[in-house]
Structure formats: structure tokens, C-alpha cells
Amino acid sequence: MPILINGVDSTSIPKRSIFLSAQGGIPTTTAGCAAATQVESSSNKVNYYNLAFDKDTVEYAEWNFVMPDNYDGGSITARFYWTAASGSGSVIWRIAGSAFADSDAIDMAFGTAVSVTDTLLTALDIHISSESSPFTLAGTVAGGEYVAIRANRFASDGSDDLSVDALLLGIKLRYGTNYWSD
């Protein structure tokens, strides 16, 4: 049965999204991926940033931001935008996060990570993974809270068999809302 939120049927309130670009990603101090690198395509000079994740080592990047006020505190899904300079095979991307309210300890464990597997089709083409299964942020989860998102390439899994660096361009997060606008 639909719930009315601010007088509107809750089933008609759309999901919203946030894009976390590679340029805004921070390699973690411990086991971090390569720092964001600006790249220019050869013919048309399209510029973009990427974070390079090694083929043999599990490496991480993080993003920090404040969730919009209309975030409903529920689960989130993710889509990974990436490429590779060469090679063939599949990459396993993982993602988890934490949310922090006023006076929460900053040294909080991340929520349970979820994974998405995607296959390189053509080198230096944009690859967009399928949407991940829903994941829940650890901590005080609500709109307007400070959030830390951590992503990694799960290189130690045998199904991650792309033999070169995976170049992450960004991550699109989708979340539910509890009203139409911030």
C-alpha cells in the first residue's frame, strides 16, 4: 500500500542519483589506487580523469560528501563507469559506505560491501556496469549526513581476470528520497 509523503503517493517519488567522478576520488593511504590522472583522447582531444586500479593488488579509493537532505536513509545502488587501455577479461568492482551524524566517531567501520562484475568489451571505450545490488551505509543514515564511500577493484578474486589496470572514471549512486526536493 502506498504511503503519502507530503501529500504525494510514495511510489511516484523517483530515485535520485549522485555521480562520484574519478577526479574527486582519493586513493586511500593504505592500499590506495593510483591518484587521479588527467588523460586526453588521441583524435578528438576529449579530456577526462581516471583512477587506475592494479590487476594484482586490491586497491581502494574514497569519496566524502554530504547526502542531499531528501535522502530517505535507505539502501543505495551503484553503477561503475570505467575503461582499460588494453587487454581482455572481467573486473569486479566493490563498494561500501558509512554515514556520520553530529558527534559520530570518524573512525567507523564501513557497511557491508557489494560487488559488480563487468567485462571489458573494447579498450578505451566507456564501460558501464550493471547496477549493483542494494547496499546500506553503516552508522547514522539520514539526509544531510556526512558520508564516506569506499570502492575497490577485487583483484584477488579469481573471476577478476583483466590483465591490466582498470581505469575507473566514476560511480553513479542511486538513492531513494522521502520528498521531491532538497
N, C-alpha and C positions, 0 to 999 in steps of 0.2 A: 504494500500500500504506500503510495507516495506521501511524503511529508511536506508540509508547507513551510518554506523558508522565506521570511519577509514577504509572505503572501504569494509566493511562486511555487509551483509544483517542483519538488526537488529533482525529479527525473529529467526536467528540462534544463537544468543548470549545467552548462558544458564544462568539460575539463579544461584546464589552462595548462600552459607549458612555459618552461624556462629553458633557455639554451645556455649551456656552460661551454664557452669557447676554449680551445687549447691555449689561447693567449692568456686567459685568466687562470689556467691551471698551475698549481705549484707542485713541483716534484717534492715528495716527502724527503725529510732529512735522512731517514733510514730507508734504504732500498727504494730510492726515488728514480723515476724515469728521467730521461734527458730533459733539460729545460726547453721551454717553448722556443721554436726556431721559425723565423720568417722564411718563407720559400716563395719563389716566383716561377710560374709555369714557363716553359720554353718559348712557345709561339706567341701566345696572346698576353703574356706578362700578367696573368692573374696572380695576385699575392694572397697568401694565407699563412696561418700558423699551424704547427703540429707539435705534438708531444710524442717522442719516439720511445716505444716500449720494446725491450730486448726480447729476442727469441728464446733465450736460455734461462733468464732470471725473472722471478716475479718482482715487478716494479710497480710503484704507486704514484698517483698524483691526487691532489686535493683541491677543492674549491670551497670558499667560505662566502656566505651571503646571508641575507635576511629573507625569509619566506614572505610572500605577499600576505597582507592582512586577511584576505579572503580564503586562504588555505584552510581546508576543513580538518586538518590534523590526521587525515587518513593515509593509506598507503600511496606509494609513488611508483611509477614505472619509468624505464629509461630506454632510449634508443641511442646507439653509438654510431657516430659519423667518423669514418676512418679511411685510410688507404695504405698502400705499401709501394715502395719504389720498384719492386721486382718480386719474383717468387710465385709460389702457389701453395694452397693449403688453407687451413682454417685458424681463426683466432678465437679465444674465449675471453670475453670481457666480463669483469665483475664490478659490482657497485654496492656500496653501503653508505649509511649516513647517521648523523646524530643531530639532535636539536637541543638548544640551550636556552633556558629562561633566565631571568634575573637571578643572580647568585648561584647558578649551577656551576659545579666544578668543570673547568675546561678540559681536564684530563679524564674524559668519559670514553668508555668503550663504544665502538661503532655498533650499529644494529647488524642483524644477520645479512650477509652478502647474498645477492642473487647473481646468476650468470646468464650470458647470452653468447651463443656461438654464431659466427658469421664467416663465410668463405670468401677469399679473395677471388674475384672474377677477372679483373683486368688491372694490371699495375697502373698506378697513378689515376685511377678513376675513383669517384666518390662511391663509397660503400656505406649503406645504411642498414644497420642490423634490424632484426625484428624487435618488437617491443619486449622488454624483459617481463618476467612475472613480477607482481607487485612486491615491493619491499617496504618495511616500516622503519622510520627513523628511531633511534634509541633516544631516551631522555624525555624532556618536556616538549611534546609535539603540539604546536598550535601556530596559527597565523601570527606573523610579526616576530617570530623567534629566529635567533641566530642559528645557522645550520652549517655543518661541515659535511661535505660529500667526499668520499674516497673511492677512486676507481683504480683498477689494475688489469693488466694482462695476466691471465692464469697460465703462464708459460710452463709451469711444472706439471700440468695435466697433459697426458699423452695425446688427447684429442686436439690440443693446440699445436698444430704441426706446420704453421707458416714459418719458413726457414730464414726469415729476415725480420728486421724491426717492423712492428705495426705502428703506423703513424696516426695517432688519434687527433681528429680535427675538432671534435666537440661531442657533447652529450645533451640530448634533449630529454628533460624531465617532464612528466605529465602528472598533475595532481588534481584532486578534487577541490571544489570550492563550496563554501557554505552561504555565499551570496554573490551576486553578479559582479560587483566591482570592489576595488580597494576603497 
